[in-house]
Amino acid sequence: MNRRIALYLVCITWQPGGIGASPVNVQTQHALVSFYQARLAQIVDLISTLANFETPTADKAAVDALGAFLWQKLEALGAQLTRFPRQNVGDIFLAKWNAEADGKPILFLMHLDTVWPIGTLAQRPVHVEGDRLIGPGTWDMKASIGVVLSVLEGLQARGEFPKRPIWALFTTDEETGSLHSWEIIETVARQAGLCLVMEFAATNGGIKTWRKGIANYQVSVMGKASHAGNAPEKGINAVIELAHQTLRINTLNRLDLGTSVSVTVVQGGSAFNVIPERATAQVDVRFKTQAEAERVHQALMSLTPVLEGAKIEVTQRSQRPPMERDAKMVASYEQLKAIVAELGMDLPEEGSGGGSDGNITSALGIPTLDGLGPLGEGAHAAHEQVVISSIPARAAMLDALVRQWRFADQ
């Protein structure tokens, strides 16, 4: 038998329509995987407890309730804790172990908030079906939080907690763009030597080595209103002008480079018998490199009217940089791949069209690894679930990583 098993164990295979599983031959498992296999029931219980805290981003009190629970857990694990009070979202907090030890810290980056409103659990309670832990918030990302806490506890239980700084930052608004945590993430990440973004695993069971950046724009057109029946020639039709601009914007797509430029929402006009004076379009831009972001930005900001007398105003409403698969990312991925190979595992890589807080840290030039959480499916969907049997291997990966990681200057 080939003793190399996938990172999610030999039991996990991806099949059309979902995730399939077959029995595990425990003799192929590394001892570290077996260590967390023996603790699996305890880990699943912790994840279930976390998922039973409903934490929609906009409900500060609800998110803070989970924060208070985690604060006690982290204190019990001997963490040095710092709170960053927030007014409109849950408080952010930073946990540190070996804060005075030499070297740059390894930083776990997690978020407490979910997309699910209060009351969702009453309709879809957290429960186990076979190899699945099912329920809102389980995969994104209560399971990851539970795994990180279990790894820290496991390291302490074995007396193998590394003599290096280990930090964990818990944010509370990732699902709405991290606007209230962005500055804190940057401040903390700049002090770290490695950021471990605990988003869920890639669809191929590996980690994510690139994520597209995201930018949102509003294109506003001002024309001139006039009666559509009596004097249409005296008007300047903002909707027609916006149609011209929409076709121009569409030419900015470079799908071969991973760049998509999509006009997604259009509004215009005030009444059926009035030449429209105003029209607006929302534009969603996704890009794999900052160079492409700058190309599209320049083109959008340079749009000029087609119709005489029309005016155009373009506003960038938000922007998240890409997590690029650059030389630094490749080096980090290869080091982790080598670490898990020692555990008898493989580690595939993948990318994502959606962003995470890893986009923020990697844009600072900080080595970043993303998609380190368990396997599952259904993020932001009614069937959200975690593959329970993937948890021991993901925990073993993190355990080995924090003990064995070597920075470039070591």
ZAVOFI-983873 format. One line per field, with one value per residue (C-alpha): residue number from 1; residue in one letter; chain; x, y, z. Coordinates in Angstrom, 3 decimals. Example, Ala and Ser with C-alpha at 12.3 -4.5 7.8 and 13.67 -1.06 7.14 Angstrom:
BEGIN
num	c(1 2)
residuo	c(a s)
cadena	c(A A)
X	c(12.300 13.670)
Y	c(-4.500 -1.060)
Z	c(7.800 7.140)
% end
This chain:
BEGIN
num	c(1 2 3 4 5 6 7 8 9 10 11 12 13 14 15 16 17 18 19 20 21 22 23 24 25 26 27 28 29 30 31 32 33 34 35 36 37 38 39 40 41 42 43 44 45 46 47 48 49 50 51 52 53 54 55 56 57 58 59 60 61 62 63 64 65 66 67 68 69 70 71 72 73 74 75 76 77 78 79 80 81 82 83 84 85 86 87 88 89 90 91 92 93 94 95 96 97 98 99 100 101 102 103 104 105 106 107 108 109 110 111 112 113 114 115 116 117 118 119 120 121 122 123 124 125 126 127 128 129 130 131 132 133 134 135 136 137 138 139 140 141 142 143 144 145 146 147 148 149 150 151 152 153 154 155 156 157 158 159 160 161 162 163 164 165 166 167 168 169 170 171 172 173 174 175 176 177 178 179 180 181 182 183 184 185 186 187 188 189 190 191 192 193 194 195 196 197 198 199 200 201 202 203 204 205 206 207 208 209 210 211 212 213 214 215 216 217 218 219 220 221 222 223 224 225 226 227 228 229 230 231 232 233 234 235 236 237 238 239 240 241 242 243 244 245 246 247 248 249 250 251 252 253 254 255 256 257 258 259 260 261 262 263 264 265 266 267 268 269 270 271 272 273 274 275 276 277 278 279 280 281 282 283 284 285 286 287 288 289 290 291 292 293 294 295 296 297 298 299 300 301 302 303 304 305 306 307 308 309 310 311 312 313 314 315 316 317 318 319 320 321 322 323 324 325 326 327 328 329 330 331 332 333 334 335 336 337 338 339 340 341 342 343 344 345 346 347 348 349 350 351 352 353 354 355 356 357 358 359 360 361 362 363 364 365 366 367 368 369 370 371 372 373 374 375 376 377 378 379 380 381 382 383 384 385 386 387 388 389 390 391 392 393 394 395 396 397 398 399 400 401 402 403 404 405 406 407 408 409 410)
residuo	c(m n r r i a l y l v c i t w q p g g i g a s p v n v q t q h a l v s f y q a r l a q i v d l i s t l a n f e t p t a d k a a v d a l g a f l w q k l e a l g a q l t r f p r q n v g d i f l a k w n a e a d g k p i l f l m h l d t v w p i g t l a q r p v h v e g d r l i g p g t w d m k a s i g v v l s v l e g l q a r g e f p k r p i w a l f t t d e e t g s l h s w e i i e t v a r q a g l c l v m e f a a t n g g i k t w r k g i a n y q v s v m g k a s h a g n a p e k g i n a v i e l a h q t l r i n t l n r l d l g t s v s v t v v q g g s a f n v i p e r a t a q v d v r f k t q a e a e r v h q a l m s l t p v l e g a k i e v t q r s q r p p m e r d a k m v a s y e q l k a i v a e l g m d l p e e g s g g g s d g n i t s a l g i p t l d g l g p l g e g a h a a h e q v v i s s i p a r a a m l d a l v r q w r f a d q)
cadena	c(A A A A A A A A A A A A A A A A A A A A A A A A A A A A A A A A A A A A A A A A A A A A A A A A A A A A A A A A A A A A A A A A A A A A A A A A A A A A A A A A A A A A A A A A A A A A A A A A A A A A A A A A A A A A A A A A A A A A A A A A A A A A A A A A A A A A A A A A A A A A A A A A A A A A A A A A A A A A A A A A A A A A A A A A A A A A A A A A A A A A A A A A A A A A A A A A A A A A A A A A A A A A A A A A A A A A A A A A A A A A A A A A A A A A A A A A A A A A A A A A A A A A A A A A A A A A A A A A A A A A A A A A A A A A A A A A A A A A A A A A A A A A A A A A A A A A A A A A A A A A A A A A A A A A A A A A A A A A A A A A A A A A A A A A A A A A A A A A A A A A A A A A A A A A A A A A A A A A A A A A A A A A A A A A A A A A A A A A A A A A A A A A A A A A A A A A A A A A A A A A A A A A A A A A A A)
X	c(0.000 1.176 1.782 1.392 -2.096 -3.812 -3.931 -7.533 -6.641 -7.198 -10.833 -11.765 -12.396 -14.256 -17.076 -19.523 -22.291 -20.521 -17.857 -17.530 -15.796 -14.497 -13.115 -9.718 -6.941 -5.551 -2.256 -1.445 -1.825 1.106 1.175 0.335 -2.804 -3.727 -3.230 -5.947 -8.057 -8.244 -9.446 -11.888 -15.085 -13.869 -12.993 -16.366 -18.096 -16.145 -16.968 -20.641 -20.567 -19.010 -21.519 -24.402 -23.428 -25.248 -22.919 -24.238 -21.768 -24.173 -25.294 -22.531 -24.027 -24.318 -20.752 -19.444 -21.151 -18.990 -16.004 -16.572 -16.724 -13.498 -11.803 -12.304 -11.044 -7.937 -7.250 -7.423 -4.811 -2.506 -2.846 -1.932 -5.015 -5.607 -9.033 -9.729 -13.209 -15.423 -18.547 -20.549 -19.284 -18.001 -14.826 -11.623 -9.028 -5.476 -4.118 -0.383 1.720 5.471 5.141 8.661 10.351 12.844 11.761 8.763 5.404 3.348 -0.103 -3.396 -6.050 -9.722 -13.125 -16.055 -18.835 -21.047 -23.590 -26.483 -29.150 -30.377 -32.988 -31.316 -30.341 -33.974 -34.655 -31.418 -29.833 -26.247 -26.137 -24.065 -25.026 -22.474 -19.162 -20.709 -21.122 -23.940 -25.210 -24.884 -21.415 -19.805 -17.479 -17.099 -15.457 -16.355 -14.649 -11.366 -11.522 -12.204 -9.294 -6.842 -7.866 -7.561 -4.086 -2.872 -4.319 -2.775 0.675 0.434 -0.843 2.170 4.619 5.606 4.380 7.133 9.342 8.452 5.783 2.394 -0.391 -4.061 -6.160 -9.951 -11.800 -15.534 -16.482 -14.764 -18.080 -18.824 -15.377 -13.285 -13.813 -13.716 -10.752 -8.593 -6.259 -5.828 -5.110 -2.409 -0.878 -0.709 0.336 3.272 4.799 4.392 6.700 3.894 0.109 -2.075 -5.507 -7.941 -10.452 -11.863 -9.903 -9.718 -12.135 -9.289 -8.526 -5.446 -4.803 -5.289 -2.168 -3.925 -7.074 -8.431 -8.562 -11.903 -12.835 -16.271 -17.040 -20.071 -20.453 -22.860 -24.145 -25.788 -27.834 -30.736 -34.415 -37.028 -40.542 -40.285 -43.212 -43.091 -39.338 -37.193 -34.529 -33.968 -32.973 -29.695 -30.547 -28.455 -29.570 -28.307 -25.017 -24.708 -25.366 -22.405 -20.241 -21.383 -20.136 -16.828 -16.461 -17.098 -14.040 -11.820 -12.245 -9.080 -10.349 -7.135 -5.320 -7.988 -9.489 -13.256 -15.019 -18.771 -21.544 -23.871 -26.569 -28.013 -30.535 -31.893 -34.875 -37.672 -40.836 -41.885 -42.492 -39.320 -35.937 -33.697 -31.560 -29.551 -28.370 -25.927 -24.126 -22.308 -19.161 -17.556 -13.862 -11.856 -8.124 -5.244 -2.505 -2.175 -0.959 -4.312 -6.118 -4.252 -4.943 -8.679 -8.740 -7.047 -9.423 -12.536 -11.384 -10.697 -14.167 -15.450 -18.987 -20.214 -23.286 -22.694 -23.515 -23.490 -21.279 -19.698 -18.456 -16.677 -16.200 -14.259 -16.374 -14.150 -11.005 -9.294 -5.854 -5.138 -3.326 -0.844 0.892 4.267 7.718 7.059 3.798 5.405 8.227 5.742 3.603 6.595 7.800 4.389 4.145 7.461 6.319 3.153 5.038 6.897 3.500 2.841 0.476 0.068 -0.894 -2.481 -3.008 -5.810 -7.047 -10.258 -12.194 -13.329 -11.282 -10.314 -8.241 -5.289 -5.543 -4.770 -1.773 -0.166 -0.437 1.804 4.486 3.946 4.216 0.638 -0.956 -4.714 -7.372 -5.948 -9.290 -11.084 -12.797 -16.470 -18.914 -21.795 -20.268 -23.052 -25.507 -28.257 -26.289 -23.117 -21.134 -17.734 -16.159 -15.444 -12.830 -10.733 -10.197 -7.382 -5.119 -5.727 -4.959 -1.783 -0.724 -1.072 0.614 3.650 3.699 3.995 6.755 8.823 8.365 11.587 11.627 13.693 16.379 16.843)
Y	c(0.000 3.513 5.055 8.598 9.752 12.941 15.809 14.988 11.307 8.461 8.437 11.651 11.824 14.488 13.242 15.028 16.540 16.371 14.843 11.099 9.103 5.592 3.886 4.908 2.404 3.774 1.943 4.453 7.405 9.267 9.272 12.983 12.399 9.564 11.912 14.210 11.282 10.204 13.715 14.013 13.696 16.454 18.695 18.163 18.977 22.237 23.186 22.443 24.677 27.507 27.074 27.309 30.931 32.838 35.629 37.762 40.553 43.400 42.047 43.281 41.779 38.337 38.371 39.657 36.743 34.321 36.572 36.308 32.515 32.373 34.847 32.371 29.475 31.427 32.478 28.816 28.116 30.701 33.398 37.023 38.864 42.323 43.681 46.195 47.613 48.275 50.393 48.882 45.290 42.783 43.571 42.270 40.556 39.308 36.301 35.804 32.934 33.281 36.982 37.702 34.876 35.614 35.770 36.974 35.478 33.041 34.615 32.730 34.938 34.063 35.763 35.190 36.592 34.700 35.628 33.956 36.033 35.333 32.590 30.480 27.816 27.353 26.352 24.476 23.275 22.089 18.311 15.333 13.073 10.349 12.043 15.525 18.235 20.282 23.727 27.456 28.803 25.392 25.570 29.346 29.390 27.929 24.638 26.406 28.212 24.937 23.233 26.020 25.935 22.150 22.283 24.786 22.590 19.489 21.070 21.987 18.543 16.871 19.421 20.386 23.966 25.682 28.252 30.919 33.654 32.334 34.886 34.527 37.471 37.140 39.668 40.252 41.710 39.665 38.739 42.402 43.383 43.833 47.600 47.789 45.432 46.270 48.651 46.257 43.353 45.407 46.588 43.097 41.354 43.722 42.329 38.696 36.463 34.263 34.707 31.608 32.493 29.907 30.018 26.650 24.257 24.448 22.293 19.902 19.382 21.589 25.242 28.446 30.017 32.863 34.872 37.459 41.043 42.803 46.373 47.945 51.069 53.217 54.874 57.836 59.521 62.946 63.926 66.309 65.605 66.442 65.377 62.122 63.027 66.795 67.485 64.334 66.088 68.604 65.911 64.087 60.471 59.257 55.650 55.688 57.187 54.512 51.829 53.122 53.072 49.571 48.259 50.056 48.640 45.139 45.397 45.668 41.967 39.850 36.460 34.907 36.808 36.140 39.626 40.049 43.408 43.038 45.622 44.074 46.605 49.328 51.987 54.912 57.048 58.535 58.071 56.347 59.670 61.512 61.383 60.065 62.696 60.251 56.645 54.601 51.294 49.184 47.513 44.447 43.946 40.813 40.475 38.140 40.773 44.347 45.294 44.264 46.176 49.311 48.824 48.527 51.369 53.725 52.780 53.262 56.591 57.762 57.096 59.995 60.695 59.655 61.915 65.641 67.344 64.188 63.980 60.936 60.460 57.250 56.469 53.587 52.410 49.638 47.722 44.616 43.751 40.336 37.565 36.865 33.584 35.276 33.972 34.520 32.583 29.729 29.487 29.406 26.788 24.585 24.724 23.694 20.992 19.588 19.687 17.723 15.290 14.239 13.301 11.098 13.573 15.424 19.090 20.305 23.998 26.006 29.583 31.461 34.238 35.440 37.406 36.875 38.674 36.891 39.440 42.142 40.434 39.222 42.705 43.902 41.470 39.187 35.462 34.176 30.761 30.565 27.860 25.920 24.921 21.580 20.240 20.762 22.462 24.910 28.136 30.742 28.046 26.105 22.847 24.236 21.359 20.133 16.772 15.439 12.906 15.702 17.369 15.190 15.665 19.417 19.660 17.631 19.939 23.034 21.313 20.419 23.812 25.899 23.632 23.259 26.479 28.230 31.864 32.920 34.484 31.367)
Z	c(0.000 -0.773 2.644 1.343 2.120 1.091 3.548 4.225 4.796 2.370 3.465 1.659 -2.059 -3.974 -6.152 -8.441 -6.374 -3.042 -0.879 -0.616 2.087 2.577 5.690 7.022 7.494 10.749 10.175 7.428 9.779 11.232 15.036 15.103 13.034 15.385 18.354 17.029 15.857 19.500 20.402 17.527 19.569 21.879 18.923 17.247 20.529 20.768 17.165 17.812 20.882 18.864 16.027 18.498 19.090 16.347 15.256 12.376 11.709 12.426 15.830 18.125 21.276 19.700 18.391 21.716 23.469 21.491 22.139 25.891 25.659 23.652 25.990 28.859 26.749 25.751 29.340 30.329 27.645 29.213 26.578 27.109 25.815 24.368 23.473 20.694 21.412 18.383 18.363 15.512 15.392 17.905 19.820 18.255 20.425 20.155 22.034 22.535 23.793 24.470 23.768 25.008 23.101 20.354 16.743 14.825 15.764 13.770 13.538 13.268 11.677 12.283 12.259 14.616 12.436 10.017 7.353 9.175 10.990 14.495 14.361 11.675 14.212 15.183 11.574 10.902 14.165 14.299 14.095 12.961 10.079 9.488 8.644 8.442 11.029 9.522 10.417 9.789 10.483 10.932 7.925 7.785 10.195 13.588 12.675 12.010 15.363 17.117 15.372 16.278 19.944 19.936 18.392 20.990 23.721 22.155 21.992 25.661 26.638 24.991 26.388 22.819 22.631 20.624 22.350 19.849 19.785 18.717 18.182 17.288 16.086 16.243 14.070 13.833 10.435 7.739 6.159 5.390 4.128 7.309 7.299 11.104 11.454 8.417 10.249 13.183 10.842 9.119 12.402 13.878 10.659 10.103 13.297 12.216 10.244 8.929 8.749 8.866 7.507 8.800 5.986 4.912 2.721 -1.048 -3.055 -3.911 -0.216 -0.206 0.577 -1.395 -2.843 -4.624 -4.260 -6.597 -5.496 -5.568 -6.458 -6.722 -8.731 -9.375 -12.757 -12.597 -15.755 -15.773 -18.801 -19.266 -18.671 -21.258 -22.214 -24.137 -26.382 -26.886 -26.926 -26.862 -28.952 -26.167 -23.698 -23.121 -22.397 -19.458 -20.008 -23.604 -22.461 -19.789 -22.392 -24.406 -21.295 -20.366 -23.710 -23.209 -19.710 -21.013 -23.275 -20.164 -19.397 -19.643 -18.607 -19.897 -17.139 -14.530 -14.785 -14.903 -15.193 -14.773 -14.836 -12.259 -11.261 -13.504 -12.545 -14.533 -15.367 -13.293 -15.356 -18.589 -20.380 -19.317 -21.043 -18.227 -16.548 -14.424 -14.617 -12.560 -12.867 -10.293 -11.582 -9.982 -10.814 -9.943 -10.615 -9.829 -9.920 -8.757 -12.225 -13.674 -10.929 -11.877 -15.603 -15.068 -12.535 -14.948 -17.748 -15.624 -14.263 -17.839 -19.255 -21.371 -22.642 -26.062 -26.174 -26.411 -23.124 -21.003 -17.921 -16.275 -12.732 -11.679 -7.974 -6.486 -3.566 -2.180 -2.999 -1.637 -3.049 -4.556 -2.749 -5.500 -6.168 -6.210 -5.265 -1.563 -1.736 -3.646 -1.097 1.807 0.091 -0.708 2.895 4.217 1.575 2.790 6.415 5.730 3.516 6.660 8.061 5.027 3.409 0.142 -0.060 -3.309 -4.030 -5.546 -5.887 -5.314 -6.990 -3.557 -1.071 2.562 5.164 3.568 0.756 3.319 4.916 1.692 0.160 3.005 1.884 4.898 4.063 4.130 3.946 3.426 3.368 6.309 7.805 7.484 4.382 3.794 1.487 1.422 2.740 2.928 1.836 3.587 3.397 5.053 6.555 7.716 6.863 10.342 9.243 7.687 11.071 12.530 9.496 9.345 13.064 12.611 9.775 11.964 14.902 12.800 11.112 14.286 15.617 12.460 10.491 9.508 8.475 5.483 7.688 9.849)
% end
